[in-house]
Amino acid sequence: AKGSGAMVDSADPLAGETWLVVADLQGKAQNARITAAAPVDEADIRAALADRIEIRRETSFDLDRRAVRVRETARLGAITLAERMLPAPSGADADRAILEALREHGLSLLDWGKEAETLRQRLGWLNRGLGAPWPDVSDAALLDRIEDWLLPFLTGAASFT
């Protein structure tokens, strides 16, 4: 299971098989041609190599949908056996994913609205000019304290819609 690429001639009866156990190759790397192989079922692969299959869940933020996505991947070394999208997280998991998305992509993901932006600008001016007790409301400062000011208001939804 090195996961290197190889090809079967299109006229070969094995060309339509999803999974092959390859016994012999001719050529090197991506240009190798499979000369001896047998078809194998994914269930057989999973049964024989269950202890080597790694299941991973990756949480990411979809900028287009403005929502958290969770993808589960089953891998055997470099070979992806299966991949599927899972339901979006909810509750505390969703809140953590939203905070991570904001850290990664910035506070521009939030719809501040004109009034909130104006307030941030005024508070920023006061903080720069007078210092304490006026808070630093720059993006960097807000991201540093995001758990304090935003987390209590999150609702467990995995999107900004």
Secondary structure by P-SEA (a helix, b strand, c coil): ccbbbbbccccccccccccccccccccccccccccbbbbbbaaaaaaaccccbbbbbbbbbcccccbbbbbbbbbcccccccccccccccaaaaaaaaaaaaaacccccccccaaaaaaaaaaaaaaaacccccccccaaaaaaacccccccccccccccc
